[in-house]
């Protein structure tokens, strides 16, 4: 009896995990239910839309896809979430009625950083408007009488235009390339905050 309960529990867990990866929702806004899921065999986001006779529309292979990758509903479409131990990202898609294609419209990411939360924060970009917003932190080892302190870098806002990215062209490299475009901006703002705090400490020492 105990063995049967254990087996039932494992099956329930597996079914629950699979259900989280399959979304039934009206994606193409015609009043009929569509299906979006992460194919467990080829690791591609797969959509079946009623307006396209439920034929499979697939992304490129998501190399890092696994139990840490889920498909979740959003107000205007759906989102692919990938969460690792201390970081993750999400890519939001919606159906473009005029083009009759599914488009990537937003990307967000987060990180918990090191044990001291150095490098922790979050960022998002709206690919429809090109607007980027992020809030990051670094650990200042000299602060608080050299006991160290987590410091927030002032909120970063920027704007950059991107070419349209459709589901058929999407893989995790799209996320990485978008995130990378702002890495120099984040580093520059971090360096400015480090310099500001160093100058402030120097002025206090002089006094």
C-alpha positions as CSV (number, residue, x, y, z in Angstrom):
1,X,0.0,0.0,0.0
2,X,2.8,2.4,0.9
3,X,4.6,1.6,-2.4
4,X,1.4,2.4,-4.3
5,X,1.1,5.8,-2.5
6,X,4.7,6.7,-3.4
7,X,4.2,5.8,-7.0
8,X,0.9,7.8,-7.1
9,X,2.7,10.7,-5.6
10,X,5.5,10.6,-8.2
11,X,3.0,10.4,-11.0
12,X,1.0,13.3,-9.6
13,X,4.2,15.4,-9.4
14,X,5.2,14.6,-13.0
15,X,1.7,15.4,-14.2
16,X,1.8,18.7,-12.3
17,X,5.2,19.6,-13.8
18,X,3.9,18.9,-17.3
19,X,0.7,20.8,-16.8
20,X,2.7,23.9,-15.8
21,X,4.5,23.7,-19.2
22,X,1.3,23.5,-21.2
23,X,-1.0,26.6,-21.5
24,X,-4.5,26.6,-23.0
25,X,-5.6,30.1,-23.8
26,X,-7.0,32.2,-26.6
27,X,-3.7,33.5,-28.0
28,X,-4.9,34.7,-31.4
29,X,-7.9,36.5,-30.0
30,X,-10.6,34.7,-32.1
31,X,-12.6,33.4,-29.1
32,X,-11.2,29.9,-29.5
33,X,-8.7,28.1,-27.2
34,X,-5.2,27.7,-28.5
35,X,-2.3,25.7,-27.0
36,X,1.2,26.7,-26.1
37,X,3.7,24.4,-24.6
38,X,7.4,23.5,-24.4
39,X,7.9,20.4,-26.4
40,X,9.7,17.9,-24.1
41,X,11.3,16.1,-27.0
42,X,12.9,18.9,-29.1
43,X,12.8,21.6,-26.4
44,X,11.1,24.2,-28.6
45,X,8.2,26.5,-27.7
46,X,5.3,25.1,-29.7
47,X,2.0,26.9,-30.5
48,X,-1.1,25.6,-32.0
49,X,-3.4,28.4,-33.1
50,X,-7.1,28.0,-34.2
51,X,-6.7,30.7,-36.8
52,X,-3.9,28.6,-38.4
53,X,-5.8,25.3,-38.2
54,X,-3.8,24.3,-35.2
55,X,-0.6,23.6,-37.2
56,X,2.6,23.6,-35.1
57,X,4.4,26.9,-34.9
58,X,7.8,26.4,-33.3
59,X,10.7,28.4,-31.9
60,X,14.3,27.4,-32.3
61,X,15.6,24.9,-29.8
62,X,15.9,26.2,-26.2
63,X,19.1,24.6,-25.3
64,X,18.8,25.3,-21.5
65,X,15.2,24.2,-21.3
66,X,14.3,21.7,-18.6
67,X,12.2,21.5,-15.4
68,X,13.3,25.1,-14.6
69,X,11.5,26.4,-17.7
70,X,7.7,27.1,-17.7
71,X,5.1,28.6,-20.0
72,X,2.8,31.0,-18.1
73,X,-0.2,33.1,-19.2
74,X,0.0,36.9,-19.5
75,X,-2.7,39.4,-20.1
76,X,-1.8,39.9,-23.8
77,X,-0.2,36.5,-24.5
78,X,2.2,34.2,-22.8
79,X,5.6,34.1,-21.2
80,X,8.5,31.7,-21.1
81,X,10.1,31.7,-17.6
82,X,13.5,30.1,-17.0
83,X,14.7,30.1,-13.4
84,X,18.1,28.8,-12.2
85,X,19.4,28.7,-8.6
86,X,20.2,32.4,-8.2
87,X,19.1,34.0,-11.5
88,X,16.6,33.8,-14.3
89,X,14.9,35.5,-17.1
90,X,11.5,35.7,-18.8
91,X,10.5,36.4,-22.4
92,X,7.0,37.6,-23.2
93,X,5.2,37.0,-26.5
94,X,1.9,38.1,-28.1
95,X,0.1,37.5,-31.3
96,X,0.3,40.3,-33.8
97,X,-3.1,40.2,-35.6
98,X,-2.0,42.2,-38.7
99,X,1.0,40.1,-39.3
100,X,-0.6,36.8,-38.1
101,X,2.6,35.9,-36.2
102,X,3.7,35.6,-32.6
103,X,6.2,38.2,-31.6
104,X,8.6,38.7,-28.7
105,X,7.5,41.9,-27.0
106,X,9.4,42.0,-23.7
107,X,12.3,40.6,-21.8
108,X,13.1,40.7,-18.1
109,X,15.8,39.2,-15.9
110,X,16.9,39.0,-12.3
111,X,19.9,37.8,-10.3
112,X,20.5,37.2,-6.6
113,X,24.2,37.7,-7.0
114,X,26.8,36.2,-4.7
115,X,26.4,35.2,-1.0
116,X,26.7,39.0,-0.2
117,X,24.1,39.7,-3.0
118,X,26.9,41.5,-5.0
119,X,25.5,41.8,-8.5
120,X,21.9,41.3,-7.5
121,X,19.0,43.1,-9.1
122,X,16.5,43.1,-12.0
123,X,16.0,44.6,-15.4
124,X,13.3,44.7,-18.1
125,X,12.9,45.9,-21.6
126,X,9.8,46.7,-23.5
127,X,10.6,45.7,-27.1
128,X,7.6,47.6,-28.4
129,X,8.9,50.9,-27.1
130,X,12.6,50.1,-26.6
131,X,12.4,51.3,-23.0
132,X,14.9,49.7,-20.6
133,X,14.7,50.0,-16.8
134,X,17.0,48.2,-14.3
135,X,17.9,48.3,-10.6
136,X,21.2,46.6,-9.6
137,X,23.4,46.4,-6.5
138,X,27.0,45.8,-5.6
139,X,28.7,45.0,-2.4
140,X,30.9,47.8,-1.0
141,X,33.5,46.1,1.2
142,X,34.8,49.4,2.6
143,X,31.5,50.7,3.8
144,X,30.1,50.5,7.3
145,X,33.6,50.7,8.9
146,X,34.8,48.0,6.5
147,X,32.1,45.6,7.6
148,X,30.7,46.0,4.1
149,X,27.3,47.0,2.8
150,X,25.0,46.3,-0.2
151,X,24.7,49.4,-2.3
152,X,22.0,50.2,-4.8
153,X,23.1,51.7,-8.1
154,X,20.8,54.5,-9.1
155,X,17.9,53.2,-11.3
156,X,19.1,53.0,-14.9
157,X,16.8,54.0,-17.7
158,X,17.6,53.9,-21.4
159,X,16.0,53.5,-24.8
160,X,17.1,51.3,-27.7
161,X,15.4,50.1,-30.8
162,X,15.4,46.4,-31.7
163,X,14.3,44.7,-34.9
164,X,11.2,42.6,-34.5
165,X,11.8,39.1,-33.3
166,X,9.2,36.4,-34.0
167,X,8.7,33.0,-32.3
168,X,10.2,31.1,-35.3
169,X,13.5,33.0,-34.8
170,X,13.6,32.7,-31.0
171,X,16.0,30.9,-28.8
172,X,17.8,31.8,-25.6
173,X,20.5,33.6,-27.6
174,X,18.0,36.2,-28.4
175,X,17.6,36.9,-24.6
176,X,21.4,36.9,-24.1
177,X,22.0,39.3,-27.0
178,X,19.4,41.8,-25.8
179,X,20.7,41.6,-22.2
180,X,24.3,42.0,-23.4
181,X,23.5,45.3,-25.2
182,X,22.9,46.9,-21.8
183,X,25.8,45.3,-19.8
184,X,28.2,48.1,-20.6
185,X,25.6,50.7,-19.5
186,X,25.2,48.9,-16.2
187,X,28.9,48.6,-15.6
188,X,29.4,52.3,-16.4
189,X,26.7,53.3,-13.9
190,X,28.2,51.0,-11.3
191,X,31.6,52.5,-11.7
192,X,30.2,56.0,-11.4
193,X,28.5,55.0,-8.1
194,X,31.7,53.4,-6.8
195,X,33.7,56.6,-7.7
196,X,31.1,58.8,-6.0
197,X,31.2,56.8,-2.8
198,X,35.0,56.7,-2.8
199,X,35.2,60.5,-3.2
200,X,32.6,60.9,-0.4
201,X,34.8,58.7,1.9
202,X,37.9,60.7,1.0
203,X,36.2,64.0,1.8
204,X,35.1,62.7,5.2
205,X,38.7,61.6,5.9
206,X,40.0,65.0,5.0
207,X,37.6,66.6,7.4
